Amino acid sequence: MAGTPRTLRAMNDRAALDLLLEHGPLSRTRIGKLTGLSKPTASQLLARLEAAGLVLATGTSEGRPGPNAQLYALNPAAAHAAGLDVTPERIRAAVADITGRTIGTHEVPTPGKRPDRPVVRQVTDALDGALKAAGLTRDAPHRLVIGTPGAFDPNTGRLRYASHLPGWHAPTLLAELAAALPMPVEYENDVNLVAMAEQRLGAARGHEDFVLLWNQEGLGAALVLGGRLHRGWTGGAGEVGFLPVPGTPLVRQVTRTGSGGYQELAGSQVLPALAREAGLTYLPGGSHAEVAAALLTRAAQHPDDPRHQRLLRAYATRLATGLASLVSVLDPELVVLSGTSLACGGEPLRALVQAELAELAAARPRLVTGTVTEHPVLRGALESALAATRDEVFDTSR
């Protein structure tokens, strides 16, 4: 079915905006070549986008024969989006402009340290702090995405699989947040957001079928199938810490205990015992994730020390045991290892897990280490909010 002139203009506008987002400032001639549009049509397109406040003339190109060409870029102030990363210790907020550049951040403690502050107040304090740092007001963001452990069940609207987040399980929470905030609010599992960040910016770019295994304070996974996140009926797809696996006693009533077989086998908390079994006597202090990161970093840095190599091999076997079930069912193209307890093992740990997985599963996906390492949950929240915001703002057919 042939498109109307208005629809075709909107399609061309979106193609040009996406090119400016990907490449940065471009000349009219370059936009015309990349889109296949004639110079007059490209000129009309840029004039239309400039009048709509989506594009700015930013200067001229230099260093080429002939007159310098006018360059055009996305207007960073055309729209903004916000993201929150919620943990039992703190809420970290960030605001980005339409280009994806982070322009404001803020962090507030969560109830463990300030039990007198309800969840809605914590969220608005974190968001307002980031907006103030960006020089914006609360009505500026087009969308907010909140990342939490566990997942909000779409059937009930209540948070599941995250009993360690005080105050976040109230049945009226989503309604209270909607009433307090002037922009649309979405909620997403934190590991799913890491997968979004890796798919858009990191190791999973160009891949439509992959599994991301996350290990920090807890084990979790994100499943991307056919380019889309698979969340499951209750939003709990990827809660692999509950997965029964060989090597540990069968855990029953897993939602009450907050743990399961795979968490008991390969969670960060097992690293000290594995280190002692390997003959290591020095054990660092800190949280489970901090101890695991320190031990795995040291092991990866000492390839000639048999004790450190025993630690890496033992941990790789445990990780591969749970991964074997995932890849046997899903047969993904790629597995991304993410979270500090996996990233700190580096290439030595990745290679050992890859070798072990080849022994335990018929499927042979490629294993890579995640590359979005700076606040990956928050980055994923921003990318999710920006994707929806761009769809809304870049739609010039309305």
C-alpha positions in Angstrom: 0.0 0.0 0.0 1.5 3.3 -1.1 2.1 5.8 1.7 0.6 9.3 1.8 2.9 12.2 1.3 2.7 13.0 5.0 3.6 9.5 5.9 6.6 9.5 3.5 7.8 12.8 4.9 7.6 11.4 8.4 9.5 8.3 7.4 12.2 10.5 5.8 12.3 12.7 8.8 12.8 9.7 11.2 15.5 8.3 8.9 17.4 11.6 9.0 17.0 12.0 12.8 18.3 8.4 13.3 21.3 9.2 11.1 22.1 12.3 13.1 21.7 10.3 16.3 24.2 7.7 15.0 26.7 9.8 13.2 26.5 13.2 14.9 26.6 16.5 12.8 26.0 15.9 9.1 25.8 18.2 6.1 22.7 18.4 3.8 24.7 16.6 1.1 25.7 13.8 3.4 22.1 13.3 4.7 20.9 13.2 1.1 23.4 10.5 0.2 22.7 8.4 3.3 18.9 8.6 2.8 18.8 8.6 -1.0 17.0 11.9 -1.1 17.6 14.6 -3.6 19.3 17.9 -2.5 16.0 19.9 -2.6 14.1 17.2 -0.7 16.9 17.0 1.9 16.9 20.8 2.2 13.1 20.8 2.8 13.5 18.0 5.4 16.1 19.9 7.3 14.1 23.1 7.2 11.1 21.2 8.5 13.1 19.6 11.4 14.8 22.9 12.3 11.4 24.6 12.5 10.1 21.8 14.7 13.1 22.4 17.1 14.5 18.9 16.5 17.6 20.0 14.5 20.1 22.8 14.9 22.6 24.3 12.5 25.9 23.8 14.4 28.6 25.1 12.1 30.4 24.3 8.9 32.7 21.5 7.8 36.3 22.3 7.2 39.3 20.8 5.4 37.7 20.1 2.0 38.1 21.9 -1.3 35.3 24.3 -2.1 33.0 26.2 0.2 32.4 24.8 3.6 29.1 22.9 4.1 26.6 23.8 6.8 26.4 21.0 9.4 23.2 20.0 11.2 22.8 18.1 14.5 20.1 17.0 16.8 18.9 19.6 19.2 19.9 18.2 22.6 17.2 20.2 24.3 14.4 18.8 22.1 13.5 16.3 24.8 14.8 14.6 28.0 14.4 11.3 29.7 15.2 10.0 33.1 16.2 6.7 34.7 16.5 5.3 38.3 18.5 2.3 39.6 17.1 1.0 42.9 19.0 -1.2 45.3 18.6 -2.0 49.0 21.3 0.6 49.7 20.5 3.5 47.5 18.5 5.0 44.6 20.7 6.5 41.8 19.0 8.8 39.3 20.1 10.3 36.0 18.7 12.6 33.3 19.8 12.5 29.7 19.1 14.7 26.7 17.7 13.4 23.5 21.2 12.5 22.2 21.8 10.2 25.1 24.2 12.4 27.0 23.8 12.3 30.7 23.4 15.8 32.0 22.5 15.3 35.7 22.8 12.6 38.4 21.9 12.3 42.0 21.8 9.6 44.7 19.8 9.1 47.9 19.9 6.3 50.5 17.1 3.8 50.6 15.1 2.7 53.7 17.9 0.7 55.3 19.6 3.9 56.2 16.6 6.3 56.2 13.5 4.3 57.3 11.6 7.5 57.9 11.3 8.3 54.2 8.6 6.5 52.2 9.3 5.1 48.7 7.6 7.8 46.8 9.6 10.5 48.6 12.8 8.6 47.9 12.0 8.4 44.2 11.0 12.1 43.9 14.1 13.2 45.9 16.4 11.2 43.7 14.8 12.4 40.5 14.6 16.0 41.7 18.3 16.0 42.6 19.3 14.8 39.1 17.0 17.3 37.5 18.4 20.1 39.6 21.9 19.0 38.6 20.8 19.2 35.0 19.2 22.6 35.4 15.7 21.2 34.7 12.4 21.0 36.5 10.2 18.0 37.2 8.1 18.5 34.2 11.0 18.3 31.8 11.5 14.5 31.3 9.2 12.9 28.7 9.5 9.5 30.5 11.0 7.8 33.5 12.2 4.2 33.7 12.8 2.7 37.1 15.0 -0.4 37.4 14.6 -2.6 40.5 15.6 -6.2 41.5 12.7 -8.6 40.9 9.9 -7.5 38.7 6.5 -5.8 38.9 3.9 -8.4 38.1 1.8 -7.0 35.2 -1.2 -9.1 36.5 -1.2 -7.6 40.0 1.0 -4.5 39.8 3.0 -5.7 42.8 6.8 -6.2 43.0 7.8 -9.9 43.2 11.2 -11.6 43.8 12.6 -8.7 45.8 11.8 -9.1 49.4 15.0 -7.1 50.3 13.5 -3.8 49.1 11.5 -2.5 52.1 8.4 -0.4 51.1 8.4 -1.4 47.5 5.7 -4.1 47.9 2.8 -1.9 48.8 -0.2 -2.6 46.6 -0.8 1.1 46.1 2.8 2.0 45.2 2.4 2.3 41.4 -0.7 4.5 41.8 1.1 6.7 44.3 4.1 7.1 42.0 1.8 7.9 39.1 0.1 10.6 41.1 3.4 12.1 42.3 5.1 12.3 38.9 4.0 14.3 35.8 5.6 12.0 33.2 4.8 8.4 32.2 6.7 5.9 34.4 7.8 2.4 33.4 9.3 -0.3 35.7 11.8 -2.9 34.6 13.9 -5.6 36.1 17.4 -4.4 36.7 19.1 -7.3 34.8 16.8 -6.7 31.9 18.0 -3.1 31.8 21.6 -4.3 31.7 20.7 -6.4 28.7 19.2 -3.4 27.0 22.4 -1.4 27.6 24.5 -4.2 26.2 22.2 -4.6 23.2 22.2 -0.9 22.3 25.7 0.1 23.4 27.8 -2.9 24.3 28.8 -6.5 23.6 25.4 -7.6 22.3 25.0 -4.9 19.6 23.7 -6.6 16.4 22.5 -9.7 18.3 18.8 -10.6 18.5 19.1 -13.8 20.5 21.2 -13.7 23.6 21.3 -14.5 27.3 22.9 -12.1 29.8 24.0 -13.7 33.0 24.4 -11.2 35.9 26.2 -11.9 39.2 26.7 -9.2 41.7 24.9 -9.6 45.1 22.6 -12.1 43.4 22.4 -14.2 40.3 20.0 -13.2 37.6 19.6 -13.4 33.8 18.0 -11.5 31.0 16.6 -13.3 27.9 16.5 -11.5 24.6 14.7 -13.6 21.9 14.0 -12.3 18.4 15.4 -8.9 19.5 12.8 -8.5 22.3 13.1 -9.0 26.0 11.3 -12.0 27.3 9.8 -11.1 30.6 7.5 -14.0 31.3 3.9 -14.2 32.5 4.6 -12.6 35.9 7.6 -10.6 34.9 9.9 -13.2 36.5 11.7 -14.7 33.4 15.4 -14.8 34.2 15.2 -15.3 37.9 17.8 -18.1 37.5 19.0 -17.9 41.1 16.0 -20.1 41.9 17.0 -22.7 39.3 17.5 -26.2 40.7 20.9 -27.5 39.7 23.1 -30.5 40.5 25.7 -29.9 43.2 23.4 -28.3 45.8 20.5 -29.7 48.0 17.1 -29.1 46.5 15.7 -25.8 47.8 12.0 -25.7 48.4 9.8 -22.6 49.0 12.4 -20.5 47.1 10.4 -17.3 47.3 10.3 -17.5 51.0 14.0 -18.3 51.4 15.0 -15.8 48.8 17.4 -18.2 47.2 17.6 -21.4 45.1 20.0 -24.0 43.8 21.9 -21.9 41.3 22.3 -19.0 43.7 23.6 -21.5 46.4 26.0 -23.0 43.8 27.4 -20.0 42.0 26.3 -16.8 43.8 29.0 -14.3 45.0 28.8 -15.7 48.5 30.5 -19.0 47.5 33.8 -17.4 46.6 35.4 -17.3 50.1 34.8 -21.1 50.6 36.1 -21.9 47.1 39.2 -19.7 47.8 39.9 -21.6 51.0 39.4 -25.0 49.2 41.9 -23.8 46.6 44.5 -23.1 49.3 44.2 -19.3 49.5 44.6 -17.9 52.9 44.0 -14.2 52.3 40.3 -13.2 52.2 39.4 -9.5 51.6 36.5 -7.9 53.5 33.4 -6.2 52.3 30.0 -7.3 50.8 29.6 -10.6 49.0 30.0 -8.8 45.7 33.1 -6.9 46.8 34.8 -10.0 48.2 34.0 -12.0 45.0 35.3 -9.1 42.8 38.6 -8.9 44.8 39.2 -12.6 44.7 38.4 -13.0 41.0 40.5 -9.9 40.1 43.5 -11.3 42.0 43.0 -14.8 40.4 42.8 -13.3 36.9 46.1 -11.4 37.6 48.0 -14.5 38.7 47.8 -17.0 35.8 50.9 -18.9 37.0 49.6 -19.4 40.6 48.0 -22.9 40.8 45.8 -21.9 43.8 44.3 -19.0 41.9 43.7 -21.2 38.9 42.0 -23.8 41.0 39.7 -21.1 42.2 38.8 -19.9 38.7 38.3 -23.5 37.5 36.0 -24.4 40.4 33.9 -21.2 39.9 33.7 -21.6 36.2 32.3 -25.1 36.6 29.6 -23.8 38.9 28.7 -21.0 36.6 28.6 -23.4 33.5 26.4 -25.8 35.4 23.5 -23.4 35.5 24.2 -21.9 32.1 24.0 -25.3 30.5 20.3 -25.5 31.4 19.7 -22.0 29.9 21.4 -22.6 26.7 20.0 -26.1 26.3 16.4 -24.7 26.4 17.0 -21.3 24.6 19.9 -22.1 22.2 21.0 -18.5 22.1 23.6 -17.1 19.7 25.5 -15.3 22.5 25.9 -15.3 26.2 27.0 -12.1 27.9 28.7 -12.3 31.4 28.0 -9.2 33.4 28.1 -7.9 36.9 31.3 -7.3 39.0 31.5 -10.9 40.2 31.9 -12.0 36.5 33.6 -9.1 34.9 36.4 -9.1 37.4 37.4 -12.7 36.4 38.1 -11.2 33.0 39.2 -13.3 30.0 40.6 -16.2 32.2 37.2 -16.8 33.8 35.3 -16.3 30.5 37.5 -18.8 28.7 37.1 -21.4 31.4 33.3 -21.0 31.5 33.2 -21.3 27.7 35.2 -24.6 27.8 33.1 -26.0 30.6 29.9 -25.1 28.9 31.1 -26.9 25.8 31.4 -30.1 27.9 27.9 -29.7 29.6 25.6 -28.5 26.8 25.0 -29.5 23.2 24.5 -25.8 22.2 27.7 -23.9 21.7 26.9 -20.1 22.0 29.8 -17.7 22.1 30.5 -16.2 25.5 31.6 -12.6 25.9 32.2 -10.3 28.8 29.9 -7.3 29.0 31.4 -3.9 28.1 28.9 -1.5 29.7 30.5 -1.4 33.1 29.7 2.0 34.4 26.3 1.9 36.2 24.9 -0.6 33.6 21.4 -0.7 35.2 21.1 3.1 35.2 22.4 3.2 31.6 19.9 0.6 30.6 17.1 2.6 32.3 18.1 5.7 30.3 18.3 3.8 27.1 14.9 2.4 27.6 13.4 5.8 28.5 15.2 7.4 25.5 13.9 4.8 23.0 10.3 5.5 23.9 10.9 9.3 24.1 12.5 9.4 20.6 9.7 7.4 19.1 7.3 10.0 20.5 9.3 13.1 19.7 10.7 12.0 16.3 7.2 11.2 15.0 6.5 14.2 12.8 3.4 12.7 11.2 1.1 13.9 14.0 
